[in-house]
Amino acid sequence: RGNCPGSEYFGPRASDWHGAVLGLLVLRPKYAQDIRATATGLLSHLSLLFVPAGVGVVNHIRALGSDALILFFVIIVSTAITILVTAFVFSATVRLMGASDD
């Protein structure tokens, strides 16, 4: 820990996930043109990443059917919580940035 690139600037915890995020933010402008072709290729085939999830749903359709009411409730509640947290974070960010209501 603490020996990744950037840890001398961002502290010993830079080797955690935020080290990667900080590195991406710092290096992105420098390497944007170099990674554009790879990123475009990955994004064009992004739908393939959803195939395993679809296969899992089909394989477990009986279990999903027997727990449909619980799953429906969990999806609705988790979506509502996500919306509330997002609204709170957005509101707090606007207040911290000093933006007006205009």
trRosetta pair geometry for C-beta under 8 A, 3 or more apart (Angstrom, degrees):
i j d omega theta_ij theta_ji phi_ij phi_ji
1 12 6.3 56 139 171 98 93
1 13 7.7 -10 -178 -107 113 40
1 15 4.9 -163 -144 55 59 144
2 7 4.8 146 -162 173 48 148
2 12 3.8 -24 -98 -144 116 80
2 13 7.7 -5 -81 -44 79 25
2 14 7.2 87 -119 43 47 85
2 15 5.8 -84 -38 -12 28 124
3 7 6.3 -59 -61 34 8 153
3 15 6.9 30 39 -76 51 135
4 7 5.2 106 57 -35 68 113
4 14 6.0 -142 68 110 109 95
4 15 4.3 143 -1 -101 122 82
4 19 5.2 67 90 169 144 153
5 23 6.7 83 88 -106 105 123
6 9 5.4 -62 -162 44 60 107
6 10 5.3 15 152 9 93 117
6 14 5.2 -147 108 170 93 147
6 19 6.0 153 80 -152 122 89
6 22 6.0 165 163 105 153 122
6 23 5.9 -139 -14 -77 153 89
6 26 7.3 169 -103 22 134 157
7 10 6.3 -72 -123 58 31 84
7 11 6.9 -70 -166 90 65 26
7 12 6.1 46 -174 -118 111 32
7 14 4.0 -165 -101 55 65 123
7 15 5.9 2 -85 -42 128 85
7 19 6.8 -14 -74 -116 81 129
9 14 7.6 75 66 -75 69 159
10 13 7.7 -93 128 71 92 69
10 14 3.9 104 83 -85 114 124
10 18 7.6 -152 160 118 141 104
10 19 6.7 164 81 -105 143 74
10 22 5.7 83 -85 124 161 175
11 14 5.8 140 67 -32 59 93
12 15 7.5 -33 169 9 52 101
13 16 5.1 -14 176 4 80 118
13 18 7.1 31 127 52 97 116
13 19 7.7 -159 128 -46 52 100
14 18 6.8 -90 -130 92 49 86
14 19 3.8 96 165 -95 66 104
14 22 6.7 -65 -143 45 99 143
15 19 5.2 13 -91 -15 16 159
16 19 6.0 127 56 -4 45 98
17 20 5.8 -52 -164 33 48 110
17 21 6.5 43 144 -16 74 105
18 21 5.1 -50 -144 41 47 114
18 22 5.9 49 155 -21 73 102
19 22 5.8 -53 -143 39 28 109
19 23 6.2 31 154 -20 62 108
20 23 5.6 -54 -146 37 29 114
20 24 6.3 33 154 -22 63 104
21 24 5.7 -52 -150 33 31 113
21 25 6.5 28 153 -16 64 105
22 25 5.7 -55 -147 38 33 109
22 26 6.1 27 156 -16 67 110
23 26 5.8 -59 -142 41 29 107
23 27 5.8 4 168 1 68 117
24 27 6.4 -66 -131 49 21 94
24 28 5.8 44 165 -53 62 103
25 28 6.1 -32 -138 1 22 119
27 30 5.4 -69 -161 45 56 113
27 31 5.5 9 157 10 93 116
28 31 6.8 -83 -139 53 22 82
28 32 5.9 50 165 -71 66 90
29 32 5.8 -20 -139 -23 27 118
31 34 4.6 -59 -166 46 77 118
31 35 5.5 55 138 -13 98 107
32 35 6.6 -74 -147 44 23 94
32 36 6.5 46 155 -54 62 97
33 36 5.7 -31 -148 -6 33 122
35 38 5.3 -62 -161 48 63 111
35 39 5.4 63 142 -25 88 107
36 39 5.9 -59 -141 40 26 109
36 40 6.1 27 160 -20 64 108
37 40 5.8 -54 -146 36 27 111
37 41 6.5 28 155 -18 62 107
38 41 5.8 -57 -151 36 30 111
38 42 6.4 28 155 -16 65 107
39 42 5.8 -55 -146 39 31 110
39 43 6.1 27 157 -16 66 110
40 43 5.9 -58 -144 41 28 109
40 44 6.2 31 157 -24 64 107
41 44 5.8 -55 -146 32 28 111
41 45 6.8 -1 162 6 62 108
42 45 6.5 -79 -154 51 28 91
42 46 6.8 62 147 -70 65 79
43 46 5.4 -8 -152 -37 40 117
45 48 5.0 -9 168 7 89 122
46 49 5.9 -42 -173 16 53 114
46 50 8.0 46 140 -15 68 98
47 50 5.7 -51 -166 28 52 113
47 51 7.8 74 141 -40 67 85
48 51 5.7 -23 -165 -8 50 119
49 52 7.6 -43 -179 22 43 99
50 53 5.3 -56 -162 42 59 115
50 54 6.0 61 143 -24 81 104
51 54 5.7 -58 -148 38 33 112
51 55 6.3 32 156 -19 68 106
52 55 5.6 -54 -145 37 33 112
52 56 6.3 37 155 -22 65 105
53 56 5.6 -53 -150 34 32 114
53 57 6.6 34 152 -20 64 102
54 57 5.7 -51 -150 32 33 112
54 58 6.5 30 153 -15 65 105
55 58 5.7 -55 -148 39 33 110
55 59 6.1 33 154 -19 66 109
56 59 5.7 -56 -143 39 30 111
56 60 6.2 -5 167 10 66 113
57 60 6.6 -78 -142 54 23 86
57 61 6.7 58 155 -77 62 76
57 64 6.7 25 -154 -43 74 158
58 61 6.0 -11 -153 -42 32 111
60 63 4.6 -41 -179 42 92 116
60 64 5.7 99 120 -26 86 96
61 64 5.5 -55 -145 39 33 113
61 65 6.2 38 154 -25 66 105
62 65 5.6 -53 -149 33 31 113
62 66 6.6 24 156 -15 64 105
63 66 6.0 -56 -147 37 32 107
63 67 6.3 0 162 10 66 113
64 67 6.4 -76 -143 56 27 90
64 68 6.5 63 152 -79 64 75
64 71 6.6 2 -154 -23 75 165
65 68 5.7 -9 -152 -42 32 112
67 70 4.8 -52 -175 47 85 115
67 71 5.4 90 123 -27 90 101
68 71 5.7 -59 -143 41 29 111
68 72 6.1 32 158 -23 66 107
69 72 5.7 -51 -146 33 28 113
69 73 6.5 28 155 -17 62 107
70 73 5.8 -57 -151 38 31 112
70 74 6.2 28 154 -18 66 108
71 74 5.7 -55 -144 38 31 110
71 75 6.2 31 157 -20 66 107
72 75 5.9 -57 -148 36 27 109
72 76 6.4 24 156 -16 64 108
73 76 5.9 -58 -147 38 28 108
73 77 6.1 21 159 -13 66 111
74 77 6.0 -57 -141 42 28 107
74 78 5.9 22 163 -14 65 113
75 78 6.1 -58 -139 42 24 105
75 79 6.1 26 159 -20 62 110
76 79 5.9 -59 -148 36 26 111
76 80 6.4 25 155 -18 63 108
77 80 5.8 -56 -149 37 31 111
77 81 6.3 30 154 -18 65 106
78 81 5.6 -51 -144 37 33 112
78 82 6.3 38 154 -22 64 105
79 82 5.6 -53 -148 35 31 113
79 83 6.4 31 154 -18 64 104
80 83 5.8 -54 -148 36 31 110
80 84 6.3 30 154 -17 65 108
81 84 5.7 -57 -147 39 31 111
81 85 6.2 28 157 -16 67 108
82 85 6.0 -56 -143 39 28 107
82 86 6.2 29 157 -19 63 109
83 86 5.8 -56 -146 38 28 112
83 87 6.3 28 155 -18 64 107
84 87 5.8 -55 -147 37 29 110
84 88 6.3 29 154 -19 64 107
85 88 5.6 -54 -147 37 32 113
85 89 6.2 29 156 -17 66 106
86 89 5.9 -55 -144 38 29 108
86 90 6.2 29 156 -18 64 108
87 90 5.8 -55 -145 38 29 112
87 91 6.2 30 156 -19 64 109
88 91 5.8 -57 -146 38 28 111
88 92 6.2 25 156 -16 64 108
89 92 5.8 -55 -144 39 30 110
89 93 6.2 32 155 -22 64 107
90 93 5.7 -56 -148 36 29 112
90 94 6.4 29 155 -19 64 104
91 94 5.8 -53 -148 34 30 110
91 95 6.5 28 153 -16 63 106
92 95 5.7 -55 -148 38 32 111
92 96 6.2 30 155 -17 67 108
93 96 5.7 -55 -144 39 30 109
93 97 6.1 23 159 -14 66 110
94 97 6.0 -60 -143 41 27 106
94 99 4.8 -73 -162 49 81 119
95 98 7.7 35 174 -70 31 32
95 99 8.0 -75 -66 41 21 79
